């Protein structure tokens, strides 16, 4: 299985246009001690030809520009682009929730070849059924094919023609929060925020992706047989966001990295060969290379995901 980190930052990326926190200043003015990052998303493929996006960020078009594997190939005859004949390397997208930072990039993909959309029934209902903007591409039946994600069951990832891609996905409930734009009409449930296990059907290799988690409950069990884990690294401490804005990480359903009840301690001894923090907020000091926080993470066998990172697992 090939895994490409398309984006590794929380909403706004690094640096967001409106922020001058130490990490943003380190990226802008301190010799790049904090690498620029776009908003969180992964791409996975079993054959290097058909790719599935795990979440679709507002930065998706830039991410496609930076990753040639996701771009349609020049056809052999006439120099026509692959997408003109109804084909393209992006076969589908899988959503962990209906947060706009994880889904609004779908509106950009409506210009592309047809693709499948995998989401739980609650996420699809809140994002598409109740939203006139997202209903537009979904009403074009040849454009978006919805496939429901049931919890705790592996579902084959298929291209729009129904052919199996060699990968399967299992969604599992993770403590989260109903997005603010859905709170008026969607009740919290196990389906409103999920983690994903991606399995290579040939080798059995598994990758676990949990970009948003208010708790580490169950993550160790879900990751027991995984070769790689991508986990929510939004904030370093529970007080961090209070420095720059009112909400705190736990109120936003993001488990801090540090502290006695933080993910680094709770998940520090996982027997997973490769562990990455992703969805990292610009305020998180572990973004700065050489910082004490970065050293603490690396000492526990974790890494901070970077845009463009490619893994073969």
NORBEL-V382188 format. One record per pair of residues at least 6 apart in sequence whose C-alpha atoms are under 8 Angstrom apart, sorted by the first residue. I is the first residue (numbers start at 1). J is the second residue. D is the distance in whole Angstrom. If there is no record, write none. Layout:
[[I J D] [I J D]]
//
This chain:
[[1 44 7] [1 45 6] [1 46 5] [1 47 7] [1 200 6] [1 205 8] [1 312 6] [1 313 5] [2 44 6] [2 45 5] [2 46 6] [2 47 8] [2 48 7] [2 310 7] [2 311 6] [2 312 5] [2 313 6] [3 42 7] [3 43 6] [3 44 5] [3 45 7] [3 310 6] [3 311 5] [3 312 6] [3 313 8] [4 42 6] [4 43 5] [4 44 6] [4 308 6] [4 309 6] [4 310 4] [4 311 6] [5 41 6] [5 42 5] [5 43 7] [5 305 7] [5 306 7] [5 307 5] [5 308 5] [5 309 5] [5 310 6] [6 38 8] [6 40 7] [6 41 5] [6 42 5] [6 43 7] [6 63 6] [6 67 8] [6 307 5] [6 308 6] [6 309 8] [7 37 6] [7 38 5] [7 39 5] [7 40 4] [7 41 5] [7 42 7] [7 63 7] [7 306 7] [7 307 5] [7 308 8] [8 37 6] [8 38 6] [8 39 6] [8 40 4] [8 41 7] [8 278 5] [8 279 5] [8 280 6] [8 305 6] [8 306 6] [8 307 6] [9 37 6] [9 38 6] [9 39 5] [9 40 5] [9 234 8] [9 278 6] [9 279 4] [9 280 5] [9 281 6] [9 282 7] [10 39 6] [10 40 6] [10 234 6] [10 278 8] [10 279 4] [10 280 5] [10 281 5] [10 282 7] [11 39 6] [11 40 8] [11 101 6] [11 279 8] [11 281 7] [12 38 8] [12 39 7] [13 36 8] [13 37 5] [13 38 5] [13 39 5] [13 281 8] [13 282 7] [14 24 6] [14 27 8] [14 35 8] [14 36 5] [14 37 5] [14 38 6] [14 281 8] [14 282 6] [15 23 8] [15 24 5] [15 27 7] [15 28 8] [15 36 6] [15 37 7] [15 282 7] [16 24 8] [16 282 8] [21 282 7] [21 283 6] [22 283 7] [22 285 8] [23 34 6] [23 282 6] [23 283 6] [23 284 7] [23 285 6] [23 287 7] [23 288 6] [24 34 7] [24 282 7] [24 283 8] [26 32 6] [26 33 6] [26 34 6] [26 288 7] [27 33 6] [27 34 5] [27 35 6] [27 36 7] [33 288 5] [33 289 5] [33 290 8] [34 287 6] [34 288 5] [34 289 6] [35 287 8] [35 288 8] [35 306 8] [37 306 7] [37 307 6] [38 59 6] [38 63 8] [38 307 7] [39 57 6] [39 58 7] [39 59 6] [39 101 7] [39 279 7] [40 55 8] [40 57 7] [40 102 7] [40 211 8] [40 278 7] [40 279 5] [41 53 7] [41 54 6] [41 55 5] [41 56 6] [41 57 6] [41 102 8] [42 53 6] [42 54 5] [42 55 7] [43 51 6] [43 52 6] [43 53 4] [43 54 6] [44 51 6] [44 52 5] [44 53 7] [44 54 8] [45 51 5] [45 52 7] [45 165 8] [45 167 7] [46 165 7] [46 166 6] [46 167 6] [46 200 7] [47 165 8] [47 166 8] [48 69 7] [49 69 8] [49 89 6] [50 88 8] [50 89 5] [50 90 6] [50 91 6] [50 159 8] [50 165 7] [51 70 7] [51 89 6] [51 90 5] [51 91 6] [51 92 7] [52 90 6] [52 91 6] [52 92 5] [52 93 5] [52 94 7] [53 90 7] [53 92 6] [53 93 4] [53 94 6] [54 93 6] [54 94 5] [54 95 6] [54 96 8] [55 93 7] [55 94 6] [55 95 5] [55 96 7] [55 102 5] [55 103 6] [56 93 7] [56 95 8] [56 101 8] [56 102 5] [56 103 5] [56 104 7] [56 105 5] [56 106 6] [57 100 8] [57 101 5] [57 102 5] [57 103 6] [57 104 6] [57 105 5] [57 106 8] [58 100 8] [58 101 6] [58 102 8] [58 103 7] [58 104 6] [58 105 5] [59 105 7] [60 105 6] [60 108 8] [61 105 8] [61 108 7] [64 70 6] [64 71 6] [65 71 7] [66 308 8] [67 308 8] [69 89 7] [70 88 8] [70 89 6] [70 90 6] [71 88 7] [71 89 7] [72 81 6] [72 82 5] [72 83 6] [72 87 8] [72 88 5] [72 89 6] [73 81 6] [73 82 5] [73 88 8] [74 80 6] [74 81 5] [74 82 6] [75 81 6] [75 82 6] [82 88 6] [83 112 6] [83 113 5] [84 113 8] [86 113 5] [86 114 7] [87 113 6] [87 114 8] [88 112 8] [88 113 6] [90 113 8] [90 115 7] [91 114 8] [91 115 5] [91 116 6] [91 158 8] [91 159 5] [91 160 7] [92 115 5] [92 116 4] [92 117 6] [92 118 7] [92 158 8] [92 159 7] [92 160 8] [93 115 7] [93 116 6] [93 117 5] [93 118 6] [94 117 6] [94 118 5] [94 119 6] [95 102 7] [95 103 7] [95 117 8] [95 118 6] [95 119 5] [96 102 8] [96 119 7] [96 171 8] [96 193 6] [96 194 5] [96 195 6] [96 196 7] [97 103 8] [97 119 8] [97 123 6] [97 192 6] [97 193 5] [97 194 7] [98 123 5] [98 124 8] [98 126 7] [98 127 6] [98 179 7] [98 192 8] [99 179 5] [107 134 7] [107 137 7] [110 137 6] [110 143 7] [110 144 8] [113 143 7] [114 142 6] [114 143 4] [114 144 6] [114 145 8] [114 160 7] [115 143 6] [115 144 5] [115 145 6] [115 159 7] [115 160 6] [116 144 6] [116 145 5] [116 146 6] [116 147 7] [116 158 8] [116 159 7] [116 160 6] [117 144 7] [117 145 6] [117 146 5] [117 147 6] [118 146 6] [118 147 5] [118 148 6] [118 149 6] [119 146 8] [119 147 7] [119 148 6] [119 149 5] [120 148 6] [120 149 5] [120 150 6] [120 151 8] [120 191 6] [120 192 8] [121 148 6] [121 149 7] [121 150 8] [121 191 7] [122 186 8] [122 191 6] [122 192 6] [123 191 7] [123 192 6] [126 182 6] [126 185 8] [126 186 7] [127 134 7] [127 182 8] [128 134 5] [128 135 5] [128 138 8] [129 135 6] [137 143 7] [137 144 7] [138 144 5] [138 145 7] [145 160 7] [149 155 7] [149 170 8] [149 171 7] [150 170 8] [150 171 7] [151 170 7] [151 171 5] [151 172 5] [151 173 7] [151 191 7] [152 170 6] [152 171 6] [152 172 5] [153 169 8] [153 170 5] [153 171 7] [154 168 6] [154 169 5] [154 170 4] [154 171 8] [155 168 5] [155 169 5] [155 170 6] [156 164 6] [156 165 8] [156 166 8] [156 167 6] [156 168 4] [156 169 6] [157 164 6] [157 165 6] [157 166 7] [157 167 6] [157 168 5] [157 169 7] [158 164 4] [158 165 5] [159 165 7] [166 200 6] [166 201 5] [166 202 7] [167 198 7] [167 199 6] [167 200 5] [167 201 5] [168 198 6] [168 199 5] [168 200 7] [168 201 7] [169 196 7] [169 197 6] [169 198 5] [169 199 6] [170 196 6] [170 197 5] [170 198 7] [171 194 6] [171 195 6] [171 196 5] [171 197 7] [172 194 5] [172 195 5] [172 196 6] [173 190 5] [173 191 6] [173 193 6] [173 194 5] [173 195 6] [174 190 7] [174 193 6] [174 194 5] [174 195 6] [174 213 6] [174 214 8] [174 215 7] [175 190 8] [175 193 7] [175 194 8] [175 213 6] [175 214 5] [175 215 6] [175 253 7] [176 192 7] [176 193 5] [176 212 7] [176 213 6] [176 214 6] [176 252 8] [176 253 5] [176 254 8] [177 188 7] [177 192 7] [177 193 7] [177 252 7] [177 253 6] [178 186 7] [178 187 8] [178 188 6] [178 192 6] [178 193 8] [193 212 8] [194 210 7] [195 208 7] [195 209 6] [195 210 5] [195 211 7] [195 212 8] [196 208 6] [196 209 5] [196 210 7] [197 206 6] [197 207 6] [197 208 4] [197 209 6] [197 222 8] [198 206 6] [198 207 5] [198 208 6] [198 209 8] [199 205 6] [199 206 4] [199 207 7] [200 206 6] [205 226 7] [205 227 6] [205 313 7] [206 225 7] [206 226 5] [206 227 6] [206 228 7] [207 226 6] [207 227 6] [207 228 5] [207 229 6] [207 230 8] [208 222 8] [208 223 6] [208 226 7] [208 228 6] [208 229 5] [208 230 6] [209 229 6] [209 230 5] [209 231 6] [210 229 8] [210 230 6] [210 231 5] [210 232 6] [211 230 7] [211 231 5] [211 232 4] [211 233 8] [211 278 6] [211 279 6] [212 231 7] [212 232 5] [212 234 8] [212 253 7] [212 254 6] [212 279 8] [213 231 8] [213 232 6] [213 253 6] [213 254 5] [213 255 6] [214 250 6] [214 252 8] [214 253 4] [214 254 4] [214 255 5] [215 253 8] [215 254 7] [215 255 6] [216 255 8] [216 263 7] [216 266 7] [216 267 8] [220 267 7] [220 270 7] [223 229 7] [223 270 8] [223 272 7] [224 270 8] [224 271 7] [224 272 7] [225 272 8] [226 272 6] [227 272 6] [227 273 6] [227 274 6] [227 313 7] [228 272 6] [228 273 6] [228 274 5] [228 275 6] [228 276 8] [228 313 8] [229 272 7] [229 274 6] [229 275 5] [229 276 6] [230 275 6] [230 276 5] [230 277 6] [230 278 6] [231 275 8] [231 276 6] [231 277 5] [231 278 6] [231 279 8] [232 254 7] [232 255 7] [232 277 6] [232 278 6] [232 279 6] [232 280 7] [233 255 8] [233 256 7] [233 257 6] [233 277 5] [233 278 5] [233 279 6] [233 280 5] [233 281 8] [234 249 8] [234 254 7] [234 255 8] [234 256 7] [234 257 8] [234 278 7] [234 279 5] [234 280 4] [234 281 5] [234 284 7] [235 241 8] [235 249 7] [235 254 7] [235 255 8] [235 256 5] [235 257 6] [235 280 7] [235 281 6] [235 283 7] [235 284 5] [236 256 5] [236 257 5] [236 258 6] [236 284 5] [236 285 7] [236 286 7] [237 249 8] [237 256 5] [237 257 6] [237 258 6] [237 259 7] [238 248 6] [238 249 6] [238 250 7] [238 255 8] [238 256 6] [239 248 6] [239 249 8] [240 248 7] [240 249 8] [240 283 7] [240 284 8] [241 247 6] [241 248 5] [241 249 7] [241 283 7] [242 248 6] [249 255 6] [249 256 7] [250 256 8] [255 262 6] [255 263 7] [256 262 5] [256 263 6] [257 263 5] [257 264 5] [258 264 6] [258 265 7] [259 265 7] [264 297 7] [264 300 8] [268 300 6] [268 301 8] [269 300 8] [274 301 8] [274 302 7] [275 301 7] [275 302 5] [275 303 6] [276 302 6] [276 303 5] [276 304 5] [276 305 5] [277 302 7] [277 303 6] [277 304 5] [277 305 6] [278 304 7] [278 305 5] [280 287 8] [285 291 7] [285 293 6] [285 294 7] [286 292 8] [286 293 5] [286 294 4] [286 297 8] [286 304 8] [287 294 7] [287 304 7] [288 294 7] [294 304 8] [297 303 7]]
//
